[in-house]
Amino acid sequence: MTPLACPGDDERARQLLLRTLALALPEGALLHDSEALRPYECDGLTAYRRLPLAVALPQTEAQVAEVLRICHRLGVPVVARGAGTGLSGGAMPHPQGVLLSLARLNRILEIDPLAQVARVQPGVRNLAVSEAAACHGLYYAPDPSSQIACSIGGNIAENAGGVHCLKYGLTLHNLLGLRAVTMDGNIIEVGGAGLDAPGYDLLALLTGSEGMLAVITEARLRLRPAPQVARCLLATFDSEVAAATAVAAILEAGLIPAGLEMMDQAAIRAVEGFAQAGYPLDAQAILLCEADGNAAEVEDEIARMRAVLQHCGADRIQESRDEAQRRRFWAGRKAAFPAAGRLSPDYYCMDGTIPRKRLGEMLAAIHEMEKRYGLRCLNVFHAGDGNLHPLILFDGAQAGELARAEAFGAEILAHSVRLGGTITGEHGVGIEKIDQMCLQFSDAEREVFAALKLAFDPAGLLNPGKLIPTLNRCAEFGHMHVHGGQLPHPDLPRF
């Protein structure tokens, strides 16, 4: 069959693709009318949108494999998509390709309470795993803020974390094995039933690869016993520097909280108006510090954390009096993104990571950037691992505000690298941070990434255009970074 180098330019080739896919999928599982495609034009990074050629909605692994075989044979790009809650444009469709939705692969296949393992399909919601395991006294630890909606497949693609990742790790640390389909339709298995597996660590390679190496069709997740007791401290500070110092001091004291989160005053006020979590509006910064385990462990850890917080100048320390209040404290933190949406027509959520001891420096730098760019920014942090989530507020309907928000975000990421950090913690690179790859990685490192991509997907058809920027574009970006300004994302229509 003749490869479709550019199916959108050839109506006969497009019709051939649609007919072939229709034969491989159940009725109603192939969308190609523009209105039906509209919900798939972007993920959670809504500033950039474009329609795919078609959307495939397979219900089984075999159908996923057949869609990939067809597209591989015809030379058609494929972008895999989960729940669409990603914030870096990783699921941005290809205008001449197929968007492969895994939403209908949404079954929990097995929960083994003795082995403390769950086998799930990629479309299963994050929170649904813990809900299904709760009757066995187990839960799934990674808990992104979007856990009520985000899917396990998307979590794996981005190596998502959450507010409890400091103690329990990111998705990778709670993952035992995967089944996946390569672009040519071959099914592979990586990892295994235990914590280690023979051979190269392909499980770690696929986790966080953003759908560029293979399409996940099944995951074996590590479950954990639900803690007997969990209690949370809400500590207020009269300065952001004091709160940041307390973060470092808690960890230096040998404590590993189940959760350690920080919010600045702008974020506190936005969240409290939205979620009524009980946050004090006069605080310049708050820390949420959680201990979990058996009753004796929690009692000891809470006392030690309280002592460190007092030593670091906490104004007030409030301990959750019951489970309902503990959940309310965390519900406020997890409501930061929707709270930002209540304040502004649009917001741009960044995702850099810096050494914990430099949190205060980063906040000072962000406040200075707010003045220069004329845009407000709410700051929430996975403080325990230095993962920043600044929320830049803007109005896309106002000329130039999106460009200013992009430049603001790019400067935050550049400063993260200067402080010894990285351009992403858990949201991924996608289209959002493609140019910042030039700041983080050398030419030689990016060539290694390209070689890995080539080994899995020689034709470059899986999620194309999101691997690495070209050397020319890196040179351009270096010039712009030195002399000021921000390169526009190539060929991406704005809203």
N, C-alpha and C positions, 0 to 999 in steps of 0.2 A: 504494500500500500504506500502511496506517495506521502512523504512527511508533510505536515502542515506547518511550514515555517511561520506563516502569518495567517491563521484561519479567518480572522476578521476581515481581511482584504479579499477573500475569495468566497462568495456566497455558496458556491457548490461544495467547497471544502468544509465550510461551516455546517451545511446541512448534512454532509456525510458524517461529521463528528457527532452531531446531535442524534442522528438516526442510530449510529453505532452505540452511543451511550444509552439511548432509550431501550435498546435490546438487552442491555446488561443490568438495567435497574428496574425496580418495581414501578408500577404505574403511579404517577404523581411524584416521583423521586428525581425528576430532572426539570429544572426551571431555566427558562431562557427569555421570557418576556421581560421588558425593561422594568415594569412595575413589580414583578415578582422578584427581580434581582435587587431592587432598591434596598431591602433590609441588610444586604450583604456588602454594601459599598464601602464600609469601614469597620474598624473595631472600636475600642474605647477611645482611641485617638481620633476624634471626629473632625479635626481640622482638615484632614485630607481624605478625599473620597473618590472612588471610581468604580464603575460597574465591571464585573467579570463577563466573559462571553456566555457562561452558563454556570449553574450551581447543581452539583450532584449531591444527593442525600441518601447514601447507601445505608442499609440496615444490618449488614453482616460484613465480617472480615473478607469473605470471598468476593463480595461486591466491591469493596474497597480495592482489592487486588485487581479485579477486572477493569475498573475505571482507570487505575494507574497503567495497566498494560495497554489499554486502548490509547491513552494520551501519550505514552512512551512511543508506541508504534507510529503515531501520527505527528509526533514532535510538538505536542501541545503542553504549555506550562500548567502546573497544578499548584494551588495554594491550599493547604489544609487549614481548617478553622474549627475551633471548639465553640465556646459560648459567646465569643466576641467581646469579652470583657478586658482583653489585653490593652495596654496603654502606650505601646510603642509602635503601633502600625504593623506588627508582625503578621497579621492576617489581612493586610491590604491586598485586594484582588489584583490579578494581572488582567489587563483589558483584553488580551487575546488568549486567555486561558480559562481553565475550569477551577471554580472554587469548590473544594471538597469538604463538605460539612460532615463532621462526625457526631452531630447532635443526636442522631437516631440510634447510635451505638451507646445506649444509656442504661445497660443492665449491670447490676451487681451480681456477678457470676457465682461467687462463693465467699463465705466468711468462715474461716477455720479458727474457732476460739482457742483451741489447744496450741496451734502453731502461731496464733496471733497474726494472722495474715488475711487480707482481703484480695480477691481477684475481681477486677472491675473493667468495664469497657471505658473508652476515653470520654464518652459523653456524660458520664456520671458526675453529678455535682459534688463539689468538695464536701459540703456539709452533710450530704446524704450518706456518705460513708460512715461518719461518726454516728448519725442517727440510726443506721442499720446495725452498727456494732454495739450500741449502748446496752442492749439487753444482755450482752455477754460481759459487761463491765469493761469494755474496751472503747477506744476512740482513735481517730486519725489526727496526728498532731499538727501538721502544717495548716494554718488558718489565715489565708489572705483576707484582707478587708472585704473582698467580693465573694467570700466563701458560700454565701447563699445562692450565688448564680454561677460562679466560675466552674469550669469542668476540670477533671483530673488530667485529661489530655493536654489542655492548655497550661495547667500547672507544670506538667512535665516539660513542655516545650520551652517554658521560660524559667524553669527551676524556681518556682514561686516559694515564698517564705511565709511571712505573717507575723503577728504580734508575739507569738510564742517560739519563734525560731531560734532565739538565743540559747535556750536550754535544749530544745528538741530538734533543731536543725531545719534545713531547707527540704524541699521535695526530695532531692537526691538522697538525703540521709534517712528517708523514710520509704525508700523504694527498693524492692528486692529484684524485680525482673520485669521485662517487657517483651511483648510480641509487637512486631512492626512490619510494615510492607515497604520495600524499596521501590524506587520509581519504575523499575522494570516489572513490578508485580510479584517479586519473590518475597516470601514470608520468612522473617528471621526472628530468632529468640536470643535475648541477651540477659545477663544476670542469672538468677536461679532462685531456689527456694530458701537459701541461707544468706548470711550476711556477706559471704565472699563467694566468688565463682572463679573457675580456672580461666586462664588466658588473659588477653588484654581487657581492660575495663571499659568495654563498649557501652555498658550501662551509663557510666558517667559521661561518655562522649555524646550519647543521644540526648541525655537530660540537659536541657538548656540550649539545644541546637536549633530551636525556633522553626521546626518543620522543614529544615533544609536538607536533612540526610535521609529521613524515612518518615512514614506516617504511622503513629502509634495506634494499635488496635486493641491492646489489652495490657493492663498493668497489674503487677503483684505488689500490694502495698503492705508496709509494716504497720501493724496496729500496736497500741500501747495500753496498759491497764489504766483506767481512769484513776486519777489521784483521789485518795481518801478525803483530803481537805485541800482547799485552795483559798487563799486570802490575798487581798490586794491593798497596798498602801497608795494613797493619793497624797503626794507631797507638793507643797507650793513654795515658790521662790520669788524673791523680789528682783532677781536678775537672771538672765539667760545664762550668763557665765557661771553663776553659782550652780544652776541646775546641771549644766554640762560637766562641771567639776565633780558633782555628786555621782554622775554616771560612771566616770572613771574610778572614783573612790570605791564604789560598791564592788566593782570587778577586782580592783586591787586588793580588796579585803578578802578575796577568795570566795565571794558569793556569786552564784550563777542563778539569777532570778528566772522563774518561768517566763516572765515578760518584763521588759524594761523599756518604756516608751516615754517620749518627751514631746511636749507641745508648747508653742509660744503663745503670747497673749492673743494675737490675732486669731489663731486657730481655736484657742479656748473659747473666745467669745462667739465665733461662728458656730462651733459645735454645740455650745450650751443653748444658744437660741434655737437650734434645730432638734437636739436630742434630749434636752433637760437631764443631762447625766449627773448633775450635782457638782459641776466644776466651778470654783470661785472665780468670778469675773475680774477681780482686782489683781490676780496673780500675774506676774510677768512671764512665768513659765511653770509648768507642772511636770512631775514625773509620776508615772504609774509603775509600781514595782510589785510583782506578784511572787508569792512563794506557794509551792504545792508539794504534796507528798503525804506522809502520815502525820498525825497530829503533833507528835513531838518534834519532827523535823521542821514543820511549818512554824511552830511556836518559836523555835530557836532562830530560824532564818528571819522571821519577821522582826524579832528583837534586835538582831544584828543589823538588819537593813535600817531599822528605825534609828539606831545609834549613829550609823554613818550619815544618814540624811540630816540628823540634828547637828552633827559635827560640821557638815558642809553648809549650814545656815538655812535649813528649811524653816519657813515661817510657821507652817501648820502641817501636821501629818494626820490624815484621816484614814482609819482602817475600816475596810468593808465589814459591816456588822453581820451580814448574812449573804447567802448566795445571790439573792436578787440584787443587792447593791453591788456586789462584785461584778455581776454581769452588766449592770448599768454603767459602771466605770468603763468597762471595755466597749460597750455599745457606743459610748460617746467617741472613743478613739476611732472605732471603725466607721463612724458616721462622718468623718472629716471630709471625704470626697463629696457626698451629697450635700453636706452643709455648705461647701464652697459653691456648689451649683445654685444654692439658694441666694447667695450674695451677688453673683455675677452671671451675665449671660453665658460666659465661657470661662473655662480654666484649663491650664496646662500643667499637668502633674509631672514633675521631674523625678529622677531616680538615680542619684549618685550615691557613692559610698566613700566614706573618709575614715581615717583613724579616729577612734572615739575621743582621744584627748584633744582633738582639734575641732570639736563641735562648736565651741564658743567662737572660734575664729571664723568658721563658716557662717554662723548666724550674723556676725558683724558684717561680713562681706555681703551677704544677701540683703541686709538692710540698706547698705550703701548702694547696691544695685537697684533697689526699689526706687530710690530717689533719682538715679540717673535715667532709668527707663520709664519713670512715671507710672508704674504699675504696682498694685498691692500684691503681697505674697503671704500666704499662710504656711507656717512651718510645722510639720509633724515628722517625727523621726522614729525608726526602729533603733532607738539610741544604743541599745546593748550591742549591736553589731555595726553601728555607724552608718546605717542605711537612711539616706535623706529622702523625704518626699515633699519638697516645696511645691505649693499649689499657687501658680501664678494666675491672677485674675485678670481677664481682659474681655473686651467686647469685639467679637469678630466683625460686627456690622460697622465698626468705626475704622475708617481708613488708616492703615499702618499699625493698628494695635496687634494683630497677629504677628506681623514681622518683628515688632518690639518684644512680644512674648517669646518668640523663637530665639531672638538674640539674647534675651535675659536667661533663658534656659541653657543655651549653649555656653554662656559665661559661667553659670553654676557648675556645669560639667567640667569645663576647663579648669576651674578653681579646685574642683574635687581632685583632679589629677595632680595639680600643683601641690596639694596638701598631702600627697602620697596615697590617694584613693583611686577609685575606678569610676567609669562612666555609667555603670549600671549595677544594681544590687539584685533585683529580682524581676524587673519589668522587661528586660531584654533590650536589644539594639533596634530590631525592626527597621523601619525607615527613619525613625526619629533621630537615632544617634549614629547614623551611618558615617557622617563626616567626622564625628568625634572618635571613631575608630582610629583615625590618623593621629590623634593626640595620645591615645592609649597604647597603640601597638606599632612596632617598627615594620618596615617593608618586609624583612625576613619573617617576622611572626605572621604577618598577613598572608604571606606565600604558603606557610604551613597550613593555615586555615583553608586556603584555596585547594591545597593538595588533598586534605581530608574530604572536602566537598567533592572533588573529582573522583575519589575512591568509591564514594557511595552513589554519586549521581553524575556520571561522566557527561551526560547531555545537558546538565545544568537546568533541568526542567522543574525541580522542586523549589517552590518559593523563590524564583529568580529575582535578581536585583537587590537582594538583602544580605548578601554575604559580606563583601568588602567593597569599599569605594575603589575606583581606579586610581592608579598612581598619579595620573594627571589631576584628578579631582583632589587627591590628597595634597598635591603641590599647591593647587588653588586655595584649598582650605588653610594650609599653612600660611599663605600670604595674607588671607583675610584675617586669620587669627592674630597675626603680628600687627597688622595695620588697622584692625577694627572692622566690624561688619559681620555679616552672616550670609553664607551661601544659601540660596533657596533650595528646597528639596527638588530634584529634577523631575519634570514631567508629572507633577502631582497637582491636580486641581484642588483649590481651596474651597471651603464652603461659601 
